[in-house]
Amino acid sequence: MFAGYIPLNDDTYHFDFNKLEAALKEIISARLQNEDFPMYSRQAHPPGISQCRTFVVAKMALNMNAAPTLFRSYSVEGERSTKCTIWQAARATTAAPTFFKPMSIEETPRLPIAYVDGGMGNNNPAQLALRESLRIWGRDVRVCLVSIGTGHPSATSLPYNDSELEDNVELQHSLFDEITGFLSNAASKIPYWDTASRIPVGALNLIKIANALKSIATDSESVHQHLFEEAAHKYPYFRFNVERDVGDVGLEEWKKFNVLTAHTVAFMDLPERKRDKIECSKCLMNPAGFYSISPR
């Protein structure tokens, strides 16, 4: 049913990647006087511009099972240096499927590799950051891990039973609307969808499974739970993640920025969050108080 309607070409993505690239280059040029400034470089930054170690995460579009690719602004032993510009790395890590076209990066002498958003399986990079700290400074480093989330998502569920689907046309349309939010223009290209009384149960199950897999692929809470348990008595760990009304705002809903702001401010003003902010600030301002990462 979806043959030919899943976004594949430049004109079938939600947003124009050219506009994003132009905006990135403008910001980088204003800051570094060179829109093509490399992600990793030994050259000096402009006066007054300090440099901190930074990485962004992407996945290879043609091998999603491969380990995530880290585009680093620094070098670590055993990993090849990043050979791309800052804007290329930014494009790769923001290439969410169906929203922006994958970013092809040519790393000489290799052929171009297409990358998509690292959130597809690595939506919470906090654990990757912890591993990177070990690569840079070793296990004796004193760390304070701070993780900033994008909101708690609603619970992930699997398909309803067939009998419920057969008799609930409103549910059928609701589920289809969810998935078409990620398949640009799909609904408008499927004949008679708006007037259909029902679609095959098998197709509905496929849609719901796809929606569930989408939620699992972008899940970040499982990483948080793992780090929370691991951090006990090893290093201070703080996570700030709005608990309600934010996690299900879609990537394309940029006009809801004011809603995100309001809920985030309210969340950070809660008494327990104020306490966490104070404790986090103390840790960041007093490195001597950090724990060392315990050997495994």
C-alpha positions in Angstrom: 0.0 0.0 0.0 2.9 2.4 0.8 4.9 1.4 -2.3 6.3 4.6 -3.9 5.2 6.8 -1.0 7.9 6.4 1.6 10.2 9.5 1.3 13.3 8.8 -0.7 13.9 11.9 -2.9 14.8 15.5 -2.1 11.3 16.7 -2.5 9.6 14.2 -0.2 11.2 15.2 3.1 9.4 17.4 5.5 12.1 20.1 5.5 14.6 21.6 3.0 18.1 20.5 4.0 19.5 23.4 1.9 18.0 25.9 4.3 19.5 24.1 7.3 22.9 24.0 5.7 22.8 27.7 4.9 21.8 28.5 8.5 24.6 26.3 9.9 27.2 27.9 7.6 26.1 31.4 8.6 26.4 30.7 12.3 29.8 29.0 11.9 31.1 31.8 9.6 30.1 34.5 12.1 31.8 32.6 14.9 34.9 31.2 13.3 35.3 33.4 10.2 35.2 30.3 8.0 32.0 28.4 7.1 34.0 25.3 6.2 35.9 25.2 9.5 36.8 21.5 10.1 35.2 19.5 12.9 38.7 18.4 14.0 41.5 20.8 13.5 44.9 21.5 14.9 44.8 25.1 13.6 44.3 27.9 16.0 40.8 29.2 16.6 40.1 32.9 16.2 41.2 35.1 19.1 38.7 34.9 22.0 37.3 31.6 20.9 37.9 28.8 23.3 37.7 25.1 22.3 36.2 22.2 24.3 36.1 18.6 23.3 32.8 18.0 21.5 31.3 15.1 19.6 28.0 14.5 17.8 26.5 11.1 16.9 25.2 9.7 13.6 24.3 6.3 12.1 25.3 4.9 8.7 22.1 5.0 6.6 23.0 1.7 4.8 24.1 -0.2 7.9 21.9 0.8 10.9 23.2 -2.2 12.9 26.8 -0.8 12.8 28.2 1.0 15.9 27.3 4.7 16.0 29.7 7.1 14.2 31.1 9.9 16.4 32.2 13.0 14.7 34.8 14.4 17.2 36.5 17.8 17.6 39.4 16.0 19.2 41.5 12.8 18.7 41.5 9.6 20.7 43.8 6.6 20.5 42.5 3.9 18.2 40.0 6.0 16.3 40.6 7.8 13.0 40.4 11.6 13.2 37.2 13.2 11.9 37.6 14.5 8.4 34.6 16.7 7.7 33.5 20.3 8.4 31.5 21.4 11.4 28.4 22.0 9.3 28.7 18.5 7.7 28.8 16.9 11.1 25.8 19.0 12.2 23.9 18.0 9.1 24.6 14.3 9.7 23.5 14.3 13.3 20.2 16.1 12.5 19.3 14.0 9.4 16.2 12.4 11.1 14.6 10.0 8.6 11.8 11.6 6.6 12.6 15.1 8.0 15.9 15.8 6.4 17.8 14.1 3.5 20.7 11.9 4.7 24.1 13.6 4.7 26.8 12.1 2.5 30.3 12.7 3.7 33.4 11.7 1.7 36.3 10.8 3.9 39.3 10.4 1.6 40.2 7.9 0.2 36.9 6.3 1.0 33.7 6.6 -1.0 30.9 8.9 0.3 29.0 7.4 3.2 25.4 8.5 3.9 24.6 9.3 7.5 21.3 9.8 9.4 20.4 11.1 12.8 22.2 9.3 15.7 18.9 9.3 17.6 18.0 6.1 15.7 19.2 3.8 18.5 21.4 6.4 20.3 18.9 9.1 21.2 20.5 9.5 24.6 24.3 9.9 24.1 25.1 10.2 27.8 26.6 6.7 28.0 28.7 7.5 24.9 29.9 10.6 26.6 31.0 8.6 29.6 32.9 6.2 27.4 34.6 9.1 25.7 35.8 10.6 29.0 37.5 7.3 29.7 39.2 7.4 26.3 40.4 10.9 26.9 41.4 10.9 30.5 41.5 7.3 31.7 39.7 5.6 34.6 41.2 7.8 37.3 39.4 10.9 36.0 36.9 12.6 38.3 33.6 13.1 36.5 30.2 14.7 37.0 27.8 13.5 34.3 25.0 15.9 33.4 22.2 14.7 31.1 19.6 17.0 29.6 16.5 15.2 28.2 13.9 16.2 25.7 10.9 15.1 27.7 9.4 11.8 28.8 7.5 10.0 26.0 4.2 8.2 26.4 4.3 4.5 27.0 5.2 2.3 24.0 2.6 -0.4 23.2 2.1 -3.1 20.6 -0.9 -3.8 18.4 -4.5 -4.0 19.7 -6.4 -7.1 19.1 -7.9 -7.7 15.7 -11.6 -7.6 16.8 -11.1 -4.1 18.3 -9.5 -2.8 15.2 -12.2 -4.2 12.9 -15.0 -2.3 14.6 -13.2 1.0 15.5 -12.8 3.1 12.3 -11.8 6.1 14.4 -8.9 4.1 15.9 -7.8 3.0 12.4 -7.6 6.6 11.2 -5.8 7.7 14.4 -3.1 5.1 14.0 -2.7 5.9 10.4 -2.4 9.6 11.2 0.4 8.8 13.6 2.5 6.9 11.1 1.9 9.3 8.3 3.5 12.0 10.4 6.7 10.2 9.6 5.8 9.4 6.0 5.7 12.7 4.3 2.6 13.2 2.0 1.7 9.5 2.3 -2.0 10.1 3.2 -2.6 12.5 0.4 -1.2 9.9 -2.1 -3.2 6.9 -1.0 -6.5 6.8 -2.9 -9.8 7.2 -1.0 -8.1 7.2 2.4 -10.2 10.1 3.7 -13.4 8.3 2.9 -12.4 4.7 3.7 -14.5 2.9 6.2 -11.7 0.6 7.2 -8.4 -0.8 6.1 -7.2 -4.4 6.4 -6.3 -5.5 9.9 -2.9 -6.8 8.8 -2.1 -3.3 7.4 -3.1 -1.7 10.7 -0.9 -4.1 12.7 1.9 -3.2 10.4 1.3 0.5 11.0 1.2 0.0 14.8 4.3 -2.1 14.8 6.1 0.5 12.8 5.0 3.2 15.3 6.1 1.1 18.2 9.5 0.4 16.6 9.9 4.2 16.0 9.3 4.8 19.7 11.8 2.1 20.7 14.4 3.4 18.2 14.3 6.9 19.7 14.0 5.8 23.3 16.3 7.5 25.8 14.9 6.5 29.2 16.5 3.0 29.1 20.0 4.5 28.9 19.1 6.9 31.8 18.0 4.0 34.0 21.2 2.1 33.3 23.4 5.1 34.1 21.4 5.9 37.2 22.1 2.4 38.6 25.7 2.4 37.4 26.4 5.8 38.9 25.7 4.9 42.5 28.9 5.4 44.6 31.0 5.9 41.4 30.3 9.4 40.1 27.7 12.2 40.5 24.9 11.9 37.9 22.2 14.4 37.2 19.5 14.2 34.6 17.1 17.0 33.9 14.1 15.7 31.8 10.7 17.3 31.7 8.2 14.8 33.0 5.0 15.8 31.3 3.5 17.4 28.1 6.8 17.6 26.2 8.1 14.2 25.2 5.4 13.6 22.6 5.9 16.9 20.7 7.1 15.9 17.3 10.3 16.9 15.6 8.3 18.8 13.0 6.3 20.8 15.5 8.7 23.8 15.8 5.9 26.2 16.3 5.4 24.7 19.8 8.6 26.2 21.1 6.6 28.4 23.4 4.9 25.4 24.8 8.2 23.6 25.4 9.6 26.7 27.1 6.6 27.0 29.5 6.7 23.4 30.6 10.4 23.3 30.9 10.5 26.5 33.1 7.7 25.0 35.3 9.6 21.7 35.6 12.9 23.4 36.6 11.1 25.5 39.2 9.9 22.5 41.2 11.5 22.3 44.6 13.3 19.0 43.9 14.7 20.4 40.6 16.0 23.5 42.4 17.8 21.1 44.8 19.3 19.2 42.0 20.4 22.3 40.2 22.2 23.5 43.4 23.9 20.1 43.9 24.9 19.9 40.2 26.4 23.4 40.4 28.4 22.4 43.4 29.8 19.4 41.6 30.7 21.3 38.5 32.4 24.1 40.5 34.3 21.8 42.8 36.1 19.1 40.7 37.9 17.9 43.8 34.6 16.7 45.1 33.9 14.4 42.2 34.2 10.6 42.5 36.6 8.6 40.3 35.1 6.1 37.9 35.5 2.8 39.6 37.3 0.0 37.6 34.9 -2.6 36.2 
